[in-house]
Amino acid sequence: MTDRAITFRHLALLASILAFPVVAAEAPTVIDLSVEASRPATNDLFRATVSAEITGPSIGEITRQANTQIADALKVAKTYPGVKTQSGASNTYPNYSKLGKIESWRIHSELSLESGDSVALSELLGKLQTSLAVSNVVMQPSPETRKKAENEAMLDALGAFKARAKILADALDKPYHIKKMAVNTSGRVVQPMYRAAAKAMVSEASPMPIEAGESQVSVNISGQVELE
């Protein structure tokens, strides 16, 4: 067979292939979905900060006084075994006169407190606030409590995701499958109920009222559902 005959044969085969109609595959329908579910979590972990703040002309003297106050606070705190203590920041600042010269110094030293016993922490803060300032009282779920609420909210969100996917698939009379999914968690921590107490304002040791309450733990599930 000559090269020319072979060429004509190939052209004929190509023409017969092109003569058949091309049937394009129908692209699947992909739907984006997002749902959120929340569960309450009991605030069973309490944190607070107490601080000594002293001003004076001598750095050495104000440092000694601040250290003494924090050391005394630690002694009192150790009588409450259910309260964890941790030394916080200690900073010294100069106070300037109108002429720009240093006329005195100010020191701010902190002690952090943490407990799962609100009654014990309330009583301790009542004693410490007679000589120290109290700030940043925060109530929040412990890691274990938060994780439990997250798991429950996640199951709720997953159920809601599947229910919405089924509603859409049934409405379009098509089967579906979940193509991909992302899970994100978040929570709203209760804001400090007691920001600061100047030691001059408190003359007697009385328990500081602490209302634990609840925080909301939320789970968001976003993903894609493919209709077949």
Helices and strands as residue ranges (DSSP letters): H 3-19, E 29-42, E 45-56, H 59-77, E 83-96, E 102-115, H 118-128, E 133-140, H 143-171, E 176-188, E 196-197, G 199-201, E 214-227
